[in-house]
Amino acid sequence: MITPPVAALAARLPAGRLPAYVHDLAALDGHAAAVRAALPRAVELYYAVKANPAAEILAALAPHVSGFEVSSGGELAHVRASVPGLPLAFGGPGKTEEELLLALDAGVRRFHVESERELRLLAALADGRPGGAPVDVLLRVNLPAAPGDPGGAALTMGGGPSPFGLDPRAAAACVPLLRGRLRLRGVHAHLASGLDAPSQLAVAAAVAGWAREFGDRHGLAVPEVCVGGGMAVDYTRPRSRFDWTAYGQGLAALAAEHPGVTFRVEPGRSLTAYCGWYVTEVVDLKHSHGEAFAVLRGGTHHLRTPVAKGHDQPFTVLPVDVWEHPWPRPAALDEPVTLTGQLCTPKDVLARRVPVAELRAGDRVAFAMAGAYAWNISHHAFLMHPAPEFHFLA
């Protein structure tokens, strides 16, 4: 579960420099290369920056992706500075006038439009600028759940009432607004996250079919279909992976049914989750009403993912045999242990009642699958504990 370079660094870091995020960029490079190879060459692969925007992560992914999907002016500026030159797609709800101007100034020419108001504002801003290239628009549509859609998606973004995207009727009402500098590039739909390959392909087929019917009805070319990300990442089975080979084969068949259409996918978590570990130390280990608790340096203010998603973060125990104190070393032996952080809340739990052979105060714990939606979504300032270190191993 833990790569040798990460384990070696985790063992030699002094306790005072923990917690630390450790990313294996070589592992990320290999995984991203395999994903790109599994997809048809004509399918565009964009990375959803929101999953992990670290500059080192972006640079490692750059050789393998067609571009980056950003969802704010801050992400846009950061990506432009970190990996200049690659195309950007600007998505996300609630875009402000300032953000749209920033994107136009930065040369962004592909926008995922979420509402009629946003489309009108973008048209006014684009038309008010002298000269320049057309601005490509993808209408983000909130389609009804398609046949074959799973009911157990990890996170639902569409298919029902949602702040994301346009209802089909609202998308039709936007057609007259696609004039001047604005050019319809295609349709975008990201309906759910946590889907396996067959479910992803069922959704992609439904989106592509709707896009073709939409274009035919309005006499418009719809040359691009973006089916978003949301490829399943299973924290309960850390060795499992989304079936990129089957997904790529399915997309190739779908593309053959829609000649002239470019398909685009925008994974985030499924690209970077497996390359990161959150390494920390057991500060204390105690028993309470018959249950064992390991209190760690750090906690969910550094790694919010398990409490946000309601799972146990997978981990590896890295034993430390040195114990420098004169008192007995607290330990849990062959029993379930709940791993908590330092915060003054019972919700600061990283893993609950997980069986361990042995866990002692002073041992190290490396939480796997911490390369996405980890530090960047956490509530860093609560209790004002120090921030973790960050290491990127080439």
C-alpha positions, 0 to 999 in steps of 0.5 A: 500500500505504501511505496518504498520511497514514501516509507523510507522518508516517513521513517527518517523524518524527526517527530517534530516535523510531523505530520507531513504530506508525502507524494510519490511523483514517480508513482503519479507519473506511472499512473497518469501514463497508464490512464492516458494510454487506456483512453483513445487518442482522440479523447481529451484528458483534462485534470480537475485541479480542485482535487489537488492543485499543488504545483508539483502535482500539476507539473507531473501531470502536464505531460499526460493531460490535454489541459486543466479544468479550473473552477475559480479565478484563484485556480486559474491564476495558480495554474497559469503560473505553475504550468503555463501553456496548456489549455484551460477549461473554466467551470464551476457555478457562480462565476463572478464578473471579475473572474470572467474578465480574468479568464478572458485576459488570460486567454481562456477560450473554453467556458462551461456555462452554468446559467443564462445569467452567466451566458449573458454576462460572458457575452457582454464581456466578450463582445466589449473587448476589441478583436480576439478569437471566438470564445467557446462555450459548453453548456453544462446541462443537468440531465434527468437520470439516464437509464442504467444510472446507479442509485448509489453514487458517492456524490450526486451533482445532477439528475434532479434539483441542483445548483449545478448546470442548466435544465434542458429547457433552460439550455434550449432558451440559451441558444439565441444568446450564442452569437457575437464572439460566443461559439457553441463548442459543445455540451458538458454534463457531470452528474455524479461521482463514485461511478464504476466504468460501466456506469460511467459509460452509461452516463456518457452514452446518455449525454452524447445522445442528448447532445446530438438530439439538442444539436439536431433540434436547433440546427447547431453543430455540437462538436464536443461532449464533456462527460466530466469526472467522478471515476470511482475511488474506493477507500474501503479497497485501497488496492482496487482501481477504476477500470480505465481499460474497459472505460477507454474501450467503451469510449472508443465504441461510443465515439464510433457512434458519434463521428465528428464528436470529440469526447473529453473527460475531467478526472481529479481524485482518480488521478492523484488520490493514490500518490499521496500519504499523510504521515504522522505520529501516535502521541498517545494511546489509551483505553476508554470504556473498553475501547482503544484510542490512538491520538495522533499529531494533526487530524482532520484539520489537515485531512478532512476527507474521512469525516467528509465522506464518512469512511475510514482512511486506510493506513499503514503502521510504521513501527518505531522501536525507540522509546526514550521515556522511563514510564511504560509505553502505551499500546494496543495489542490485537484489538480494534483502535480508533485513530483520532487527531488533536482537535477538541471535537469528537468528529476528529476521527480518521479511522474508527475501530480498525483492527491492528496487531500492535500500535504503540505511542511513538509509532508512525502511521501513514494514511494512504489515498491522501493525494486528493481532496485532502489538505486543500479542503480541510479547515486548517485554522481550527485550534491553530495547530502547525501546518504539515510539511509537504514532500514531493518525491521524484 
